[in-house]
Amino acid sequence: MAIDPSTVEYGTIITEDDSVALGDAAVRTTDESVRTTDEAVFTPVLALDLAAEILAGTLGALVDADYVQGKTQFRDVLCGRIDISQLEAEELVDDMERSGRIRFVGAEEGRGWHVEVSAGAR
């Protein structure tokens, strides 16, 4: 009987019906699933520009708020101005932060958020 190399490090679990081997194959499957999910989710650039314009028009380019408080304000403004759920607004705010349209800035003078509005959006 040949020994499965994937069971040497992790061991083998014996159940009533079958032998279930734990190994790298299960990890690869999970990893592939996560990569597929990441590739499928994106926000169009136009939506990010529009959201930044809405935030800047409502709150201004500089928002004096802590990190979480600021993100909550952004979410609430977007929910109020666009017909989207709180979850969708939170995802939009996260996408805006990743793209650099909003940035949390800390300096000696204080901390707060900067809303970057692209020149083409005005």
C-alpha positions in Angstrom: 0.0 0.0 0.0 1.4 3.4 -1.0 1.5 6.2 1.5 -0.2 9.4 0.5 2.5 12.2 1.1 -0.2 14.7 2.0 -1.2 12.6 5.1 2.3 12.4 6.5 2.4 15.9 7.9 -1.2 16.4 8.8 -2.4 12.9 9.6 -5.5 11.0 8.5 -9.0 11.1 10.0 -10.9 7.9 9.9 -14.6 8.1 9.8 -17.2 5.2 9.7 -17.4 5.2 5.9 -14.3 6.7 4.3 -10.8 7.9 5.1 -10.6 11.7 4.9 -7.1 13.1 4.4 -6.2 16.6 5.4 -3.6 18.4 3.4 -2.7 21.2 1.0 -5.5 20.4 -1.5 -8.1 21.8 0.9 -6.1 25.0 1.5 -5.6 25.5 -2.2 -9.4 25.2 -2.8 -10.2 27.7 -0.2 -7.5 30.1 -1.5 -8.8 29.8 -5.1 -12.3 30.6 -3.9 -11.2 33.7 -2.1 -9.3 34.9 -5.1 -12.3 34.4 -7.4 -14.4 36.5 -5.0 -11.9 39.4 -4.9 -11.7 39.5 -8.7 -15.5 39.6 -9.1 -16.1 42.6 -6.8 -15.3 46.1 -8.1 -16.8 49.6 -8.1 -16.8 51.6 -11.4 -14.5 54.7 -11.3 -17.5 57.0 -12.2 -19.4 55.8 -9.0 -16.3 56.6 -6.9 -16.0 60.1 -8.4 -19.7 60.8 -8.0 -19.5 59.6 -4.3 -16.5 61.8 -3.6 -18.4 64.8 -5.2 -21.4 64.1 -3.0 -19.3 63.9 0.2 -17.3 67.0 -0.6 -20.5 68.9 -1.5 -22.2 67.8 1.8 -19.3 67.7 4.3 -16.6 69.7 2.6 -13.1 68.7 1.5 -11.9 68.4 5.1 -13.9 66.4 7.7 -12.9 66.8 11.3 -13.7 63.3 12.6 -12.0 60.3 14.0 -11.4 57.3 11.7 -14.6 55.3 12.5 -16.8 58.4 13.1 -15.8 59.8 9.7 -16.5 56.6 7.8 -19.9 56.4 9.6 -20.6 60.0 8.5 -19.6 59.2 4.9 -21.9 56.1 4.9 -24.9 58.0 6.3 -24.5 60.8 3.7 -24.3 58.3 0.8 -27.3 56.4 2.1 -29.3 59.7 2.4 -28.3 61.0 -1.1 -28.2 57.8 -3.1 -30.7 55.0 -2.9 -28.4 52.3 -1.5 -28.3 50.2 1.7 -25.9 50.9 4.6 -23.9 47.8 3.6 -23.5 49.0 0.0 -22.6 52.5 1.3 -20.0 51.0 3.6 -18.5 49.0 0.7 -18.5 52.2 -1.4 -16.7 54.1 1.3 -14.1 51.3 1.6 -13.6 51.4 -2.2 -13.1 55.2 -2.0 -10.5 54.8 0.7 -8.6 52.1 -1.2 -8.6 54.3 -4.3 -7.4 57.4 -2.5 -10.5 59.5 -3.0 -10.8 59.8 0.8 -7.9 59.7 3.2 -7.5 59.7 6.9 -4.8 62.2 7.7 -3.0 62.6 11.1 -0.8 65.5 11.9 0.4 67.5 14.9 -2.5 69.8 14.4 -5.0 67.0 14.6 -6.6 64.2 12.7 -9.4 64.1 10.1 -10.5 63.0 6.7 -9.6 64.6 3.3 -12.1 64.1 0.5 -10.3 64.2 -2.9 -12.5 65.4 -5.8 -11.1 64.8 -9.2 -10.7 67.8 -11.5 -12.8 66.1 -14.2 -15.8 65.7 -11.9 -16.3 69.4 -11.5 
